[in-house]
Amino acid sequence: MSDMQGSSRRTVEAYSDPRCVAVYDALEDLQRSDLKVYAAIVEEFDADSVLDVGCGTGTLALMLARQGCTVTAADPSSAALDVAQKKSDAEGVNWVHGTAPDVLPIQVDMTLMTANAAQEISADRDWAETVSAIHAALRPGGRFVFESRDPAKRAWESWTKEKTRQVVEVAVEGQVESWVQLRSVDGDTVVFDSPTIFQRDGERIDATSTLRFRSRESLRQSLESAGFCVDEIRDAPDRPGREFVFVARKV
């Protein structure tokens, strides 16, 4: 399929193109075993109300709503929210187009940021505003749980076509080929492309993403500066030894 001469090729920002978002959603259904871990964390802390920041196409938000939680889910991608709001039981979630500050005022027991949501906030000012807004959104004693890859593991070194290529079946589109390709590394900021080739018409779309690989100590300091106490830094079951899972508490 990769040798097919595409009818067109374009570059977009990650999660902005509806065709790419549909592929992302299909891959999420296949690969997001980590979401069950977060659902278990919600139960562990008896959280009745949850804010899902960077909810994407809503897989986790809907999972939590179905298990009885009151869920607010926010994402800056209108394309992702369009997919989420068309899913079964979507009416049980309060969907917000925007980032963490856009959901205020609200009071919840727990806030979650899964997958790349935390790392996609690359600017220090934006990250500080996000953490501050999440602190404001939590009830006293509420938890902020999120994941971020350990920069020491240099995950980007394996972001090549040879190591990441996959072909999936997507509703309406048929077979779609995709992979991850590193573009640049500048300190702790990594830029990469996610090329997607649609067999149906040969179009290739390169979705570009920027991730910030903050250190454990940098993340801890940003949380404590906002008024959080870091209770635990857990390992990620789906990426053992390669990722931090922070459990911070509003004090």
C-alpha positions as CSV (number, residue, x, y, z in Angstrom):
1,M,0.0,0.0,0.0
2,S,2.9,2.4,0.8
3,D,4.0,2.3,-2.8
4,M,0.7,3.6,-4.0
5,Q,0.9,6.9,-5.8
6,G,-1.4,9.1,-3.8
7,S,-3.9,11.4,-5.6
8,S,-2.9,14.2,-3.2
9,R,-0.7,15.0,-0.2
10,R,-1.2,17.6,2.5
11,T,0.1,18.4,6.0
12,V,-2.2,19.3,8.9
13,E,-1.9,19.9,12.6
14,A,-2.6,16.7,14.7
15,Y,-6.3,16.0,15.4
16,S,-7.5,18.8,13.2
17,D,-8.5,16.7,10.1
18,P,-11.7,14.6,10.3
19,R,-10.2,11.8,8.2
20,C,-7.2,11.5,10.4
21,V,-9.3,11.7,13.6
22,A,-11.4,8.7,12.3
23,V,-8.2,6.7,12.0
24,Y,-7.1,7.8,15.5
25,D,-10.4,6.7,16.9
26,A,-10.1,3.3,15.2
27,L,-6.6,2.8,16.6
28,E,-7.7,3.9,20.1
29,D,-10.3,1.2,20.2
30,L,-7.6,-1.4,19.3
31,Q,-4.7,-0.1,21.5
32,R,-5.9,1.8,24.5
33,S,-5.7,-0.9,27.2
34,D,-4.3,1.8,29.5
35,L,-7.8,3.3,29.8
36,K,-9.0,0.4,32.0
37,V,-6.2,1.3,34.4
38,Y,-7.5,4.9,34.7
39,A,-11.1,3.6,35.2
40,A,-9.7,1.5,38.0
41,I,-8.0,4.5,39.5
42,V,-11.3,6.4,39.5
43,E,-12.8,3.5,41.5
44,E,-9.8,3.3,43.8
45,F,-10.3,6.9,45.0
46,D,-14.2,6.7,44.9
47,A,-14.4,9.6,42.5
48,D,-18.0,10.3,41.6
49,S,-17.3,13.2,39.3
50,V,-14.4,13.3,36.7
51,L,-13.0,15.9,34.4
52,D,-11.2,14.4,31.3
53,V,-8.9,17.0,29.9
54,G,-7.8,16.2,26.3
55,C,-10.5,13.7,25.9
56,G,-9.9,13.1,22.2
57,T,-12.7,11.0,20.7
58,G,-14.2,10.3,24.1
59,T,-13.4,6.6,24.7
60,L,-12.4,7.1,28.4
61,A,-15.1,9.7,29.1
62,L,-17.8,7.3,27.8
63,M,-16.3,4.4,29.7
64,L,-16.5,6.4,33.0
65,A,-20.0,7.7,32.3
66,R,-21.2,4.1,31.7
67,Q,-19.8,3.0,35.1
68,G,-21.8,5.8,36.8
69,C,-19.5,8.8,37.0
70,T,-20.6,12.3,36.3
71,V,-18.2,13.3,33.5
72,T,-17.1,16.5,31.9
73,A,-14.8,16.0,28.9
74,A,-12.8,18.8,27.2
75,D,-10.7,18.9,24.0
76,P,-9.5,21.7,21.7
77,S,-10.1,19.6,18.6
78,S,-13.6,20.1,17.2
79,A,-13.0,17.2,14.8
80,A,-12.4,14.8,17.8
81,L,-15.4,16.1,19.7
82,D,-17.6,15.6,16.6
83,V,-16.6,11.9,16.6
84,A,-17.1,11.6,20.4
85,Q,-20.6,13.2,20.4
86,K,-21.9,10.7,17.8
87,K,-21.0,7.7,19.9
88,S,-23.5,5.6,21.9
89,D,-24.4,7.2,25.3
90,A,-22.6,10.5,24.4
91,E,-25.5,12.4,25.9
92,G,-24.3,11.2,29.3
93,V,-21.2,13.4,29.1
94,N,-20.8,17.1,29.3
95,W,-18.6,17.9,26.3
96,V,-16.6,21.1,26.2
97,H,-14.7,22.5,23.2
98,G,-11.5,23.9,24.7
99,T,-8.8,23.4,27.3
100,A,-8.8,23.1,31.1
101,P,-9.4,26.8,31.8
102,D,-12.5,26.7,29.5
103,V,-14.4,24.3,31.8
104,L,-14.3,26.6,34.8
105,P,-16.2,27.1,37.0
106,I,-16.7,23.4,37.9
107,Q,-16.0,21.2,41.0
108,V,-15.0,17.5,40.5
109,D,-13.4,14.7,42.5
110,M,-10.7,13.8,39.9
111,T,-9.1,15.2,36.8
112,L,-7.5,12.9,34.2
113,M,-5.1,13.5,31.3
114,T,-4.2,10.3,29.4
115,A,-2.1,9.4,26.4
116,N,-0.3,12.5,25.0
117,A,-2.6,15.1,26.5
118,A,-0.2,16.5,29.0
119,Q,2.9,16.4,26.7
120,E,1.0,18.1,23.9
121,I,0.9,21.3,26.1
122,S,4.4,22.2,25.2
123,A,4.7,25.9,26.3
124,D,5.5,26.5,30.0
125,R,2.9,29.2,30.3
126,D,0.2,27.0,28.9
127,W,1.1,24.1,31.1
128,A,1.1,26.4,34.2
129,E,-2.4,27.7,33.2
130,T,-3.6,24.2,32.7
131,V,-2.4,22.9,36.1
132,S,-3.8,26.0,37.8
133,A,-7.2,25.5,36.2
134,I,-7.3,21.9,37.1
135,H,-6.5,22.8,40.7
136,A,-9.4,25.2,40.7
137,A,-11.7,22.6,39.2
138,L,-11.0,20.0,42.0
139,R,-12.7,19.8,45.3
140,P,-10.3,19.9,48.4
141,G,-8.6,16.5,48.5
142,G,-9.4,15.8,44.8
143,R,-6.9,14.1,42.6
144,F,-5.1,15.1,39.4
145,V,-3.9,11.9,37.6
146,F,-1.9,12.1,34.4
147,E,0.8,10.4,32.4
148,S,4.0,11.6,30.8
149,R,6.8,9.7,29.1
150,D,10.2,9.5,30.9
151,P,12.6,11.5,28.7
152,A,15.5,9.3,29.8
153,K,14.0,6.4,27.8
154,R,14.2,8.5,24.6
155,A,11.0,7.0,23.1
156,W,11.4,9.1,20.0
157,E,14.3,7.1,18.8
158,S,11.9,4.3,17.8
159,W,9.6,6.5,15.9
160,T,10.3,5.2,12.4
161,K,8.2,3.8,9.7
162,E,9.9,0.4,10.1
163,K,9.0,0.1,13.8
164,T,5.6,1.8,13.9
165,R,3.8,1.0,10.5
166,Q,0.4,-0.5,10.8
167,V,-2.7,-1.1,8.5
168,V,-6.2,-0.8,10.0
169,E,-9.7,-1.1,8.7
170,V,-11.7,2.1,9.2
171,A,-15.4,2.4,8.8
172,V,-16.3,4.1,5.4
173,E,-12.6,4.6,4.5
174,G,-11.6,0.9,4.3
175,Q,-7.9,0.0,4.7
176,V,-5.7,2.8,6.0
177,E,-1.9,2.7,6.4
178,S,-0.2,4.8,9.1
179,W,3.1,5.2,11.0
180,V,5.1,7.6,13.1
181,Q,8.1,9.5,11.8
182,L,10.4,11.6,13.9
183,R,11.0,15.1,12.5
184,S,13.2,16.9,15.1
185,V,14.4,17.0,18.7
186,D,15.3,20.3,20.4
187,G,16.1,19.8,24.0
188,D,13.0,18.3,25.6
189,T,10.7,19.2,22.7
190,V,10.1,16.6,20.0
191,V,8.3,17.1,16.7
192,F,7.0,14.2,14.7
193,D,4.7,13.4,11.8
194,S,2.0,10.7,11.6
195,P,1.6,10.0,7.9
196,T,-1.7,8.4,7.0
197,I,-2.5,6.9,3.5
198,F,-6.1,6.2,2.6
199,Q,-6.3,3.2,0.2
200,R,-9.8,4.3,-1.0
201,D,-8.5,7.3,-2.9
202,G,-4.7,7.3,-2.3
203,E,-4.7,10.6,-0.3
204,R,-1.8,11.0,2.1
205,I,-2.1,13.3,5.1
206,D,0.8,14.1,7.4
207,A,-0.4,15.1,10.8
208,T,2.3,17.0,12.7
209,S,2.6,16.9,16.5
210,T,4.8,18.5,19.1
211,L,5.4,16.8,22.5
212,R,7.3,18.1,25.5
213,F,9.2,15.5,27.5
214,R,9.4,17.1,30.9
215,S,11.5,15.5,33.6
216,R,10.0,13.9,36.7
217,E,11.3,16.8,38.9
218,S,10.1,19.5,36.5
219,L,6.6,18.0,36.6
220,R,6.7,17.7,40.4
221,Q,7.7,21.3,40.8
222,S,5.0,22.6,38.5
223,L,2.4,20.7,40.5
224,E,3.6,21.9,43.9
225,S,3.8,25.5,42.6
226,A,0.1,25.2,41.8
227,G,-0.9,23.9,45.3
228,F,-0.8,20.2,44.7
229,C,0.9,17.5,46.8
230,V,2.4,14.7,44.8
231,D,1.3,11.5,46.6
232,E,2.6,9.0,44.1
233,I,4.4,8.6,40.8
234,R,3.3,5.2,39.5
235,D,4.5,3.1,36.6
236,A,2.4,2.7,33.5
237,P,1.2,-0.9,33.1
238,D,1.0,-0.5,29.3
239,R,4.5,1.1,29.1
240,P,6.4,-0.4,32.1
241,G,9.5,1.5,33.0
242,R,9.0,4.1,30.3
243,E,6.3,6.5,31.7
244,F,5.4,8.4,34.8
245,V,1.8,8.3,36.1
246,F,1.5,11.2,38.6
247,V,-1.1,11.1,41.3
248,A,-1.4,14.6,42.8
249,R,-3.8,15.8,45.5
250,K,-5.3,19.2,46.0
251,V,-4.4,20.4,49.5
